[in-house]
């Protein structure tokens, strides 16, 4: 049996996911994907927009869309503090769709001063839709 | 003595007032509970973030960041977080008095106000402050997205030198009964206290501690703002709840007094009537 570690995923609205039976976690850190197994060395890393994949003992892999934030690994406990985190089965596709449409409309104006930010919002909406879509097809 | 009809009418009026204040008390209590749970939910994130920032500051040593640059305060921005509605006792008055004291005799042309909540907005508009911005919070209360937008706006104006300091004036939540108007300096950010709580183990930082701190500081500011807004909402509901509890109790007292008066008036009317009948009968004999 693989060794396990504790994982907590939180965002400013509360705890998104909690387990003490995680066996592996892959996170989108600012420098690229990073894998975490039990007994990982203490690390503090920045997160970027992406999908974190969690493997848990006796469970299907769970994917969590995270955008920004950071992760802290210490003593077999992983704290993921994301700006926003959503489990694949809890993504509000309607809202993501609306966010996408809205962002696309705003992006028609190429001279917007906040072009980058709207672009980031679009990326986030697209990623959420993609993950939600894949998750729904698997079922 | 007032006639019975008049007293009955007054009893009815006060009873209606009591119903309204009673209902408002319940609503405020429910809202307070909700916003408190949001504060509790947000706490793990913000506290952990603070710990990490402090820990990072400890390992970087001398922290410098554009958001921490101290300049002479020529142009100052105040964020005043009031309530959207009244009937919360002295909540708004206390807060605005505090704000006015805080602003003191600074030249009004050198300050800017961001007013949150319609009470704060009308207060500053009425007093003809030259620059009043208005921030509308979503109906459901402050959410993290709105806060991020606001804090990006503030950071931009600060780093570009348009304002030299940003203060936030809000009601600190002490208990459901007590709130305290407080001023918090948002910008320039105070240097995080360096803590040794986590430094016992040697972390690997990815990217370097320095870069990590640069990206975490703005986020830290977001959570400060967010928590202050949530706290102010909790204070508002708490203030309204205690004001309405007091109003309901007062209404009970008034109803009691009026009922006593009504009974006395009724009794004296009956007595008068009896005396009239008795003396009428006596006259016939």
Interface residues (C-beta under 8 A of the other chain):
Chain A: X8 X10 X11 X12 X13 X14 X15 X29 X30 X31 X34 X41 X42 X43 X44 X45 X46 X68 X69 X70 X72 X74 X75 X79 X81 X83 X84 X117
Chain B: X38 X41 X42 X44 X45 X46 X48 X49 X52 X55 X56 X144 X148 X152 X198 X201 X202 X203 X204 X205 X206 X207 X212 X215 X216 X219 X222 X223 X226
